[in-house]
């Protein structure tokens, strides 16, 4: 069995360091390795309380919690009777593994734990980190992608004497398909800074961001007018995404509704029904006419995006006319907005095109913008400082 270097690093250093930081590029296997190690600990010891934490519960369920169940299932260890899905707690060999988000104040400031794993730690705040640390009696593991230039992780975690750091890349993950490897390595030619961060796992400085006209907000105002939903299709590698777009006082309000892989068109239809989306307009990628038609036949008002020459830049231009308010639980959308940049060549010269990477939620937004927002809003230049 080939072990990921992240797993080996934890096993070797956990007894000497209180905090282990796993920094890595995309698809380096950080999260999966931590969960494998946690399962192994649970099979060796009893009576542990282990907290697995992320910024929001939907993101946690779609990532670490799903991977945890997959690992147990593959090992023949999963039991529904041991899984309290209401409380998001799993009991394994006399150990308690609890999954919760930092927006759950009761859990954040609740009981003590023996082991803490913070998934995508750069998504939480320094104060939330401190509250978690105060209530952890044993060891702490974090993983994160170094796409943010400034982060409390660099100043308040990596500088600790009792912190061990490992940097890994996609090359350290022996389970990636050739297709995914080619996609990642294409970043070498797409943009040097993207390659540094997402390919090499190094702390980068993503300049020339496409969108600077957005802020995070706690929630979307319910009285804001619904414009519609943007959808981008994916499957095994790329996710299917759905973004809700509303408008109020000349500003856009955005909420990530879906970001998930391996969804068939039937799955998408069932999800839309669960969300209560019926006749609301959905604008999707016109390059997928079969998917659009199959979803339409399920009774949904889904339309193809009105693409034309240079539709990517046109969609961007439309979105840049507005101030965009993004709900704080839209983690993938926030991550993409923070990383979506204009491409440069190897000499650092601008190409006039955005990097075609980590843009699944943004593509969904562009499709909606092309169909529903292609009119210049009044007063917007004064609003966002133009």
VEXKESE-306394 format. One record per residue (C-alpha): residue number from 1; x, y, z. Coordinates in nm, 2 decimals. Last residue first. Layout:
N
NUM	X	Y	Z
...
REM end
This chain:
386
386	-1.58	5.44	-1.09
385	-1.63	5.41	-0.71
384	-1.86	5.11	-0.67
383	-2.18	5.31	-0.62
382	-2.10	5.60	-0.84
381	-2.04	5.37	-1.13
380	-2.36	5.17	-1.04
379	-2.59	5.47	-1.07
378	-2.83	5.29	-1.31
377	-2.76	4.94	-1.40
376	-2.62	4.87	-1.76
375	-2.84	4.60	-1.92
374	-2.71	4.25	-1.98
373	-2.82	4.13	-1.65
372	-3.06	3.84	-1.73
371	-2.91	3.64	-2.02
370	-2.54	3.71	-2.02
369	-2.54	3.76	-1.64
368	-2.69	3.42	-1.57
367	-2.42	3.25	-1.79
366	-2.15	3.45	-1.62
365	-2.26	3.35	-1.27
364	-2.25	2.98	-1.36
363	-1.90	3.04	-1.50
362	-1.81	3.20	-1.17
361	-1.92	2.90	-0.98
360	-1.71	2.67	-1.19
359	-1.41	2.91	-1.22
358	-1.12	2.72	-1.05
357	-0.92	2.73	-1.37
356	-0.95	2.89	-1.71
355	-0.72	3.19	-1.63
354	-0.89	3.51	-1.74
353	-0.81	3.66	-2.08
352	-0.65	3.99	-2.17
351	-0.31	3.82	-2.21
350	-0.12	4.04	-1.96
349	0.26	4.02	-1.97
348	0.45	3.84	-1.70
347	0.72	3.70	-1.93
346	0.58	3.35	-1.90
345	0.24	3.48	-2.01
344	-0.02	3.64	-1.79
343	-0.38	3.54	-1.72
342	-0.63	3.77	-1.55
341	-0.73	3.64	-1.22
340	-0.99	3.43	-1.04
339	-0.84	3.34	-0.70
338	-1.03	3.53	-0.44
337	-1.35	3.50	-0.64
336	-1.30	3.13	-0.67
335	-1.26	3.08	-0.29
334	-1.56	3.30	-0.23
333	-1.77	3.09	-0.47
332	-1.65	2.77	-0.31
331	-1.73	2.90	0.04
330	-2.08	3.04	-0.02
329	-2.16	3.03	0.35
328	-2.05	3.39	0.39
327	-2.32	3.52	0.15
326	-2.17	3.71	-0.14
325	-2.27	4.08	-0.20
324	-2.17	4.19	-0.55
323	-2.14	4.56	-0.63
322	-2.23	4.57	-1.00
321	-2.07	4.68	-1.32
320	-1.80	4.40	-1.28
319	-2.07	4.14	-1.35
318	-2.15	4.27	-1.69
317	-1.78	4.30	-1.79
316	-1.72	3.94	-1.67
315	-2.00	3.81	-1.89
314	-1.86	4.00	-2.19
313	-1.51	3.87	-2.12
312	-1.64	3.51	-2.13
311	-1.88	3.58	-2.42
310	-1.59	3.68	-2.65
309	-1.81	3.62	-2.96
308	-2.15	3.50	-2.85
307	-2.32	3.31	-2.58
306	-2.68	3.35	-2.48
305	-2.68	3.10	-2.20
304	-2.92	2.80	-2.25
303	-3.25	2.80	-2.06
302	-3.39	2.60	-1.77
301	-3.75	2.64	-1.65
300	-3.78	2.30	-1.48
299	-4.04	2.03	-1.54
298	-3.83	1.71	-1.57
297	-3.83	1.76	-1.94
296	-3.63	2.08	-1.89
295	-3.36	1.88	-1.70
294	-3.33	1.65	-2.00
293	-3.33	1.94	-2.25
292	-3.05	2.13	-2.06
291	-2.84	1.82	-2.03
290	-2.87	1.75	-2.40
289	-2.79	2.11	-2.49
288	-2.46	2.11	-2.29
287	-2.25	2.38	-2.47
286	-2.53	2.63	-2.38
285	-2.41	2.63	-2.02
284	-2.70	2.70	-1.79
283	-2.95	2.97	-1.71
282	-3.21	2.88	-1.45
281	-3.54	3.06	-1.44
280	-3.77	3.00	-1.14
279	-4.05	2.77	-1.23
278	-3.98	2.50	-0.97
277	-3.70	2.55	-0.72
276	-3.81	2.42	-0.38
275	-3.45	2.32	-0.29
274	-3.55	1.95	-0.27
273	-3.70	1.98	-0.62
272	-3.38	2.13	-0.75
271	-3.19	1.84	-0.60
270	-3.41	1.59	-0.77
269	-3.36	1.75	-1.10
268	-2.98	1.76	-1.05
267	-2.98	1.39	-0.96
266	-3.18	1.31	-1.28
265	-2.92	1.51	-1.48
264	-2.65	1.30	-1.33
263	-2.44	1.44	-1.04
262	-2.09	1.30	-0.99
261	-1.95	1.62	-0.84
260	-2.10	1.88	-0.62
259	-2.12	2.26	-0.57
258	-2.48	2.37	-0.52
257	-2.67	2.66	-0.37
256	-2.39	2.93	-0.36
255	-2.56	3.26	-0.28
254	-2.52	3.59	-0.45
253	-2.67	3.93	-0.38
252	-2.63	4.19	-0.66
251	-2.65	4.56	-0.60
250	-2.87	4.83	-0.78
249	-3.08	4.88	-0.47
248	-3.17	4.51	-0.45
247	-3.09	4.22	-0.68
246	-3.09	3.85	-0.64
245	-2.87	3.57	-0.79
244	-2.88	3.21	-0.67
243	-2.57	3.01	-0.79
242	-2.58	2.65	-0.90
241	-2.27	2.44	-0.96
240	-2.20	2.09	-1.11
239	-1.85	2.00	-1.00
238	-1.55	1.93	-1.23
237	-1.38	1.59	-1.20
236	-1.65	1.32	-1.22
235	-1.94	1.54	-1.34
234	-1.97	1.90	-1.44
233	-2.24	2.14	-1.56
232	-2.25	2.51	-1.48
231	-2.57	2.67	-1.35
230	-2.68	3.03	-1.30
229	-3.00	3.09	-1.10
228	-3.26	3.37	-1.14
227	-3.31	3.74	-1.09
226	-3.49	3.71	-0.75
225	-3.58	4.05	-0.61
224	-3.44	4.11	-0.26
223	-3.70	4.08	0.01
222	-3.53	3.78	0.16
221	-3.21	3.97	0.22
220	-2.92	3.73	0.16
219	-2.71	3.64	0.46
218	-2.40	3.72	0.66
217	-2.23	3.93	0.40
216	-1.89	3.89	0.22
215	-1.79	4.17	-0.02
214	-1.75	4.21	-0.40
213	-1.62	4.46	-0.65
212	-1.26	4.34	-0.67
211	-1.32	4.08	-0.94
210	-1.07	3.99	-1.21
209	-0.77	3.96	-0.98
208	-0.46	4.11	-1.13
207	-0.23	3.97	-0.86
206	-0.24	3.63	-0.69
205	0.05	3.64	-0.45
204	0.17	3.29	-0.37
203	0.25	3.06	-0.09
202	0.37	2.74	-0.25
201	0.16	2.44	-0.32
200	0.36	2.36	-0.64
199	0.06	2.33	-0.88
198	-0.21	2.54	-0.71
197	0.01	2.82	-0.57
196	0.31	2.83	-0.80
195	0.11	2.72	-1.11
194	-0.14	2.99	-1.05
193	0.14	3.24	-1.03
192	0.30	3.12	-1.36
191	-0.03	3.13	-1.56
190	-0.17	2.91	-1.83
189	0.15	2.74	-1.94
188	0.24	2.59	-1.61
187	-0.13	2.56	-1.53
186	-0.16	2.28	-1.78
185	0.01	2.06	-1.52
184	-0.31	2.06	-1.31
183	-0.53	1.96	-1.60
182	-0.28	1.69	-1.72
181	-0.27	1.55	-1.37
180	-0.65	1.54	-1.35
179	-0.67	1.34	-1.68
178	-0.39	1.11	-1.58
177	-0.59	1.00	-1.28
176	-0.49	1.08	-0.93
175	-0.43	0.80	-0.67
174	-0.06	0.84	-0.60
173	-0.10	1.18	-0.44
172	0.24	1.33	-0.37
171	0.27	1.46	-0.73
170	-0.04	1.67	-0.66
169	0.17	1.88	-0.43
168	0.28	1.87	-0.07
167	0.41	2.12	0.19
166	0.46	1.99	0.54
165	0.48	2.21	0.85
164	0.54	2.13	1.22
163	0.43	2.36	1.49
162	0.55	2.36	1.85
161	0.78	2.65	1.80
160	0.49	2.86	1.67
159	0.56	3.08	1.37
158	0.35	2.85	1.14
157	0.05	2.91	1.35
156	0.00	3.28	1.43
155	0.16	3.48	1.14
154	0.13	3.24	0.85
153	-0.20	3.09	0.96
152	-0.34	3.44	1.03
151	-0.35	3.48	0.65
150	-0.21	3.73	0.40
149	-0.14	3.63	0.04
148	-0.43	3.38	0.03
147	-0.38	3.09	-0.22
146	-0.18	2.88	0.03
145	-0.43	2.58	0.03
144	-0.51	2.46	0.38
143	-0.49	2.17	0.62
142	-0.49	2.18	1.00
141	-0.40	1.92	1.26
140	-0.42	1.98	1.64
139	-0.29	1.76	1.92
138	-0.42	1.72	2.28
137	-0.62	1.92	2.53
136	-0.82	2.12	2.27
135	-1.07	2.37	2.41
134	-0.84	2.68	2.40
133	-0.74	2.57	2.04
132	-1.09	2.59	1.91
131	-1.15	2.93	2.06
130	-0.82	3.05	1.92
129	-0.91	2.94	1.57
128	-1.24	3.11	1.59
127	-1.07	3.43	1.69
126	-0.82	3.40	1.40
125	-1.10	3.36	1.15
124	-1.20	3.05	0.95
123	-1.16	2.98	0.57
122	-0.78	2.95	0.60
121	-0.83	2.63	0.80
120	-0.95	2.43	0.50
119	-1.02	2.14	0.74
118	-0.95	2.20	1.10
117	-0.87	1.87	1.28
116	-0.88	1.87	1.66
115	-0.78	1.59	1.89
114	-0.85	1.53	2.26
113	-1.16	1.75	2.29
112	-1.30	2.00	2.54
111	-1.67	2.09	2.56
110	-1.84	2.39	2.40
109	-1.72	2.73	2.27
108	-1.72	2.63	1.90
107	-2.00	2.37	1.96
106	-2.24	2.63	2.11
105	-2.13	2.90	1.86
104	-2.21	2.68	1.56
103	-2.07	2.92	1.29
102	-1.74	2.73	1.34
101	-1.89	2.42	1.17
100	-1.93	2.08	1.33
99	-1.83	1.71	1.28
98	-1.79	1.50	1.60
97	-1.59	1.18	1.62
96	-1.65	1.00	1.95
95	-1.43	0.70	2.03
94	-1.55	0.36	2.17
93	-1.45	0.17	1.86
92	-1.60	0.43	1.63
91	-1.89	0.65	1.73
90	-1.99	0.90	1.46
89	-2.15	1.24	1.54
88	-2.33	1.47	1.29
87	-2.59	1.56	1.56
86	-2.89	1.46	1.33
85	-2.68	1.20	1.14
84	-2.60	1.00	1.45
83	-2.38	0.74	1.29
82	-2.31	0.43	1.50
81	-2.63	0.25	1.39
80	-2.55	0.33	1.03
79	-2.24	0.12	1.05
78	-1.92	0.18	0.85
77	-1.62	-0.04	0.93
76	-1.59	-0.24	0.61
75	-1.26	-0.07	0.52
74	-1.41	0.09	0.21
73	-1.71	0.20	0.40
72	-1.50	0.36	0.68
71	-1.30	0.55	0.41
70	-1.61	0.66	0.23
69	-1.78	0.78	0.55
68	-1.47	0.99	0.63
67	-1.46	1.13	0.27
66	-1.82	1.24	0.30
65	-1.76	1.41	0.63
64	-1.44	1.57	0.51
63	-1.59	1.72	0.19
62	-1.96	1.77	0.11
61	-2.06	1.75	0.48
60	-1.80	2.01	0.58
59	-1.90	2.25	0.30
58	-2.26	2.23	0.41
57	-2.16	2.27	0.78
56	-1.97	2.59	0.74
55	-1.62	2.70	0.83
54	-1.48	2.36	0.89
53	-1.43	2.13	1.19
52	-1.34	1.77	1.27
51	-1.35	1.72	1.64
50	-1.22	1.41	1.81
49	-1.31	1.29	2.15
48	-1.11	0.98	2.25
47	-1.23	0.70	2.47
46	-1.06	0.41	2.29
45	-0.73	0.37	2.11
44	-0.58	0.17	1.82
43	-0.89	0.15	1.59
42	-0.96	0.52	1.66
41	-0.61	0.62	1.57
40	-0.63	0.44	1.24
39	-0.95	0.62	1.16
38	-0.78	0.95	1.24
37	-0.49	0.86	1.01
36	-0.73	0.79	0.72
35	-0.90	1.12	0.79
34	-0.57	1.31	0.78
33	-0.48	1.14	0.45
32	-0.81	1.23	0.29
31	-0.77	1.59	0.38
30	-0.42	1.64	0.25
29	-0.45	1.44	-0.07
28	-0.24	1.67	-0.29
27	-0.54	1.75	-0.51
26	-0.47	2.13	-0.54
25	-0.16	2.26	-0.39
24	-0.06	2.19	-0.03
23	0.00	2.31	0.32
22	-0.05	2.06	0.60
21	0.01	2.22	0.94
20	0.08	2.00	1.24
19	0.02	2.15	1.58
18	0.13	2.00	1.92
17	0.45	1.87	1.78
16	0.66	1.58	1.91
15	0.41	1.29	1.92
14	0.23	1.39	1.60
13	0.56	1.41	1.40
12	0.61	1.06	1.24
11	0.25	0.96	1.20
10	0.15	1.30	1.08
9	0.43	1.31	0.82
8	0.35	0.96	0.70
7	-0.01	1.05	0.64
6	0.08	1.37	0.45
5	0.34	1.18	0.25
4	0.05	0.96	0.10
3	0.10	0.59	0.18
2	0.14	0.34	-0.10
1	0.00	0.00	0.00
REM end
